[in-house]
Amino acid sequence: MAKLQSSPYSLSPLSVSSQRLLRSPHKATRKISRIPFKVLDAPELQDDFYLNLVDWSVQNVLSVGLGSCVYLWSACTSQVTRLCDLSADGNVVTSVAWSERGHLVAVGTHHGYVTVWDVAVNKQVNKLQGHSARVGALAWNGDVLSSGSRDRLILQRDTRTPPL
């Protein structure tokens, strides 16, 4: 391997680290199949750019908001379970987001509230209110959940606080 020049009077326009990177061996190209290996039926999936109705957890579980229900699909077992049904409130799911550890999932709704569910026991653990319009964006940072709504507000709340 040729010695890399580090002199300020070097004729190369590249830094020493760039020269080292260019001389490193190339990685093999990955082959990505163009054929899907699994097709999931998703009736009532809303066609709205501003909604986030699908999220994948670190536990390899896919959550999907379909109409007034949230369904969970395990990629390991191919088992489908219904997490919640909001039709009793006349509500619709507008966003879903898994927590970083993958045991909690937040569900944003058309009526402006967010529910937090523990998927291990299939139980709602918190209901967060404060928005006056649909919640289309959810993001976790530890135990803090940020929610963005069509009412132009972004609310950040600690999900460990008990519901009112």
Summary of the structure (lengths in Angstrom):
residues: 164
radius of gyration: 22.8
end to end distance: 67.2
largest distance: 74.9
contacts: 417
relative contact order: 0.12
helix: 7%
strand: 38%
